[in-house]
Amino acid sequence: SPKASEATIGGICGNNLRWTFADGILTISGKGQMHDYTDALSPWAALTITTVRVKEGVTSISARAFSHNRLVRHVLLPSTLKSIDADAFARTRRLPDIYVTRENTRFTSFACVLFHRDERSPVINPVGKQRISYPFPAALRQITSCILFFALYIQTTP
């Protein structure tokens, strides 16, 4: 019989999406949009997730999808992702490092932070990034009100 750390659990998280979890890694796969978790807990809310791997075919990540998973450290996003709610990682203790495949036409990662592809505005709140300065891409033109809500040090560099 498999050890507890080797056991895989999972379920449904969209009309055509499934999730699996094993050894700290949550994998979301299938085709289409994630269910909305604005008013309900995601099915993985009680799990100790360190890495989120979103596979090709997934097109959205909903609000508060990972708001109860406070230890997420790494997020891997596919080329098919078209939308991610700014509150997807609300309440995380430390914003995870986010990596986006180069083929994604809507998003990019800069210094492991999620930006719109044109790099003109960040998508996810960088609260808790353990840095004294926060690197912004040269093309940055807009910062929304919640993006730097608890940031203590904001510094521009030439």
JORADA-V823423 format. One line per field, one symbol per residue. phi: phi as a letter, one per 30 degrees, with the letter a starting at -180 (. if undefined). A space follows every 50 residues. Layout:
phi=???
This chain:
phi=.ddedcdcbalcbaebcbbbbahiccccbjbjcdedcdcbdddcecdccc bcccdejdcabdehebdccdcdcbbccddddcbbddceceiddbeddcbc deddccbbcbhicdbdedidadccedeiddbdbcdcdedebbbdeddcec dcbbbcbd
